[in-house]
Amino acid sequence: MGKAAALCSGSTRGLVSLLSAVPCLACHELPGPGRRAMSAETAGAGGRGGGGAAAGGAPAAPGSDTYKGWLFKWTNYLKGYQRRWFVLSNGLLSYYRTQAEMAHTCRGTINLSTAHIDTEDSCNIVLSNGGRTYHLKASSEVERQRWVTALELAKAKAIRMRNNQSALLSMMMVVSWEHQAWVGWMQLLKDTKGGIYDSGDEEPASQSDKSELHGTLKTLSSKLEDLSTCNDLIAKHGAALQRSLSELENLKLPAESGEKIKAVNERATLFRITSNAMINACRDFLDLAETHSRKWQRALQYEREQRIRLEETIEQLAKQHNSLERACRGAPGSAGSAGTTKGSVQSAKGEASDEDEETEYFDAMEDAPAFITVTADPKHHRRSGSNLSGASEGHPEDWNLEDSVFESSNQSSYNESCKDLLPKKRRRSRIPDKPNYSLNLWSIMKNCIGKELSKIPMPVNFNEPLSMLQRLTEDLEYHELLDKAVKCESSTEQMCFVAAFSVSSYSTTVHRTAKPFNPLLGETYELDRLEELGFRSLCEQVSHHPPAAAHHVFSKRGWTLWQEITIASKFRGKYLSIMPLGAIHLEFHSSGNHYVWRKVTSTVHNIIVGKLWIDQSGEIEIVNHKSKDKCQLKFTPYSYFSRDVPRKVTGVVSDADGKAHYVMSGTWDEKMECSKIVQSSHGSAGSEGKQKTVYQTLSPKVLWKKYPLPENAENMYFFSSLALTLNEPEERVAPTDSRLRPDQRLMESGRWDEANVEKQRLEEKQRAVRRRREAEAVEALEEGKDYEGYIPLWFERKVDPITGELICAYKGGYWEAKDKQDWSSCPDIF
């Protein structure tokens, strides 16, 4: 026991220098001014003994969050242990032959977050990570204990950082979004009030102060985690020390006393090292808390003052808005001004609203001048020999100032437009309710294991029970607009109805976030309503890669519409952009007016997280290639901070000389109005330096208004009345018709599991046909023959004389084949 006491006394004398030189990774901080980090990097190395991190008794020096030193590493049986320079940083242990190699060559690295740390004897350390194992040897027992403590602390921190990485990222994104929303709202209030928050009134909270505050909070959180880690290590080593002391007391043989006392000294040294690290971490935590407590109090007080100031500002804005509204209602009307009149929009509605002020401001279009519309008094703009448009004298009732075209209820106006076409068949008004199936991503992913990417089937959970061909046919829901356009004698007036029709096709998309079924190659869809509604429509999938559908509509009311649409999409991370490519053609039989336009971009937001919603943005240019009239429509994208009405659409109808005749306004999900221009003038330059055109117009007339959705539409995929009938079974249709597609029919019936199986079968059958077609092409190439590839059945490729594009135009024969019920040329795709 005397030797033991001497050893303990010697180790106690050296413990002071040991504890002063030992590193504590738990209290390391990120580099920065005024911050202290403990590091034990050797100032030099010498001798075969190869000192460790604190060789030569060098004290801990300020530095980065690293621990460096010399260790011996086992290389092979020929060379044995070789002296290497080891660097422990950010949970990674790397080694080099010399310190100079740190600038260019790393000999090896092991990740401590998944590594196992073990000690073989008094000087050896074994690190293993998967198939990689490092056998290390320190110069002394104390040196080994320093490295083991540093490795354990670094491992604990690496595991904690790995587990919290995703949570910290999500927190940063939320804080960033809230900060941007706050800044945007404050800027909006600043613009509204004309500078309520001047620079002199703001608290001196610069970006550097905010960054410093965020950094401090992050550092304090890290210190708290370090305290927890050190506490766990103290408990672990304390228990081991207690066991060693118990064994020491029970010793009977003097020969064992030396080894046990040695173990006790080792445990005590490790315990004191960890305790010292714990004390240093606590001291740093308290210092930081005391330093920044006053700053936090000031920041909290500033936020409270800002909140109170914001509440007062909102209250003032509400009072000003109320007073302005009362003043506007009480202002007398005058000719040529923006006063309220009997024929104005406000008088008709009986109240003022944000969207229907008498002076409306429209956003400037990219290629068109900015303009302002002012509602004029109709008493001072009498018609002299002509109607509102110069060539509509024969139909004054169409543009009567007191009656809108679609002022009556939706159903009555619908019946009025088709009064000479009596319905011949009662159509269905509901479909089975959508099942409440939860979308289990794992059930989808497990079915994709081991399959090629091109063979992974998308489940019907993302679909609605309609095909893309049927969605194209939905564009005809407001076909009565074209029936009315036939009666217009003025081309500019007719253009207004065509523009309203082009916007109406988007009204069904506002709640329809599910995707339609991708049609199979050769799939068709017909909608024969010639006796009921006066038109018949035919669609065919003419290409699969890229997907393209051809559409042809003939109406006996005097118009024909055709189009070929190819869908291009781009995933932008948070949203998906869908860009329909291809032109839409509309021709009126009697006048020969030929209109051409293209669709705008549809954007599906919150693809990854959140509730899906759809927006339309871009511009539509409708051109009458006979009279050269044009209509520029702008779909304003939704903005959180915009004061405009959501889903706003504006535009101007002009003739071949560029003279504006009508102003179009409305929303793509509700209604479209047009206003007759009676006078135009150039106003002052806008904020962007562009000169605005002021249009003085008559009261707007409603051209189109959306039909209300059927009852219980939220449980029927938000289908409209027409959409509910599109997949209704019908007789005498072609065997390739979408109504006969089995997976789509099963989904509509609520049997989604069976629909998924059937969908996979159809897609595999289509792939087999494609492989056979590719083999035929290779065989024809080897024989020197021409191979035409897939040829559409009811459409043919030809150059469009107006756009110069290669399109698929209807070549005829379908309706004749239906009359004869001769479908022998149809392929077997189902």
Secondary structure, DSSP 8 states (H G I E B T S, - for coil): -HHHHHHHHHHHHHHHHHHHH---GGG---S-TT----B---S---STT---TTGGG---B--SSEEEEEEEEEEETTTEEEEEEEEEETTEEEEESSGGGGGT---EEEEGGG-EEE--SSSEEEEEETTEEEEEE-SSHHHHHHHHHHHHHHHHHHHHHHHHHHHHHHHHHHHHHHHHHHHHHHHHHHHHHTSSS-TTTS-S--HHHHHHHHHHHHHHHHHHHHHHHHHHHHHHHHHHHHHHHHHHHT---GGGHHHHHHHHHHHHHHHHHHHHHHHHHHHHHHHHHHHHHHHHHHHHHHHHHHHHHHHHHHHHHHHHHHHHHHHHHHS---TTTT---TTSHHHHHTS--SS--SEEE----SSS--EEEEE--GGGS--SSS-SSTT-TT-GGGG-TTS-TT-S-HHHHHHHHTTTS---S---------------HHHHHHTTTT--GGG----GGGEEEEEHHHHHHGGGGGTHHHHHHHT--SHHHHHHHHHHHHHHTTGGGSS--SEEE---TT-EEEEEETTTTSEEEEEEEEEETTEEEEEEEEETTTEEEEEEEEEEEEE-SSEEEEEEESEEEEEETTT--EEEEE--EEEEE-SSSS--EEEEEEEEEEEETTT--EEEEEE----TT--S-TTEEEEEEE-TT--EEEEEEEETTTEEEEEEEEEEEEEEE-TTS-EEEEEEE---EEEEE-----TTGGGTTT--HHHHHHT---SS--TTBGGG-HHHHHHHTT-HHHHHHHHHHHHHHHHHHHHHHHHHHHHHHHTT--------SSEEEEE-TTT--EEEEE-S-HHHHHHHT--TTS----
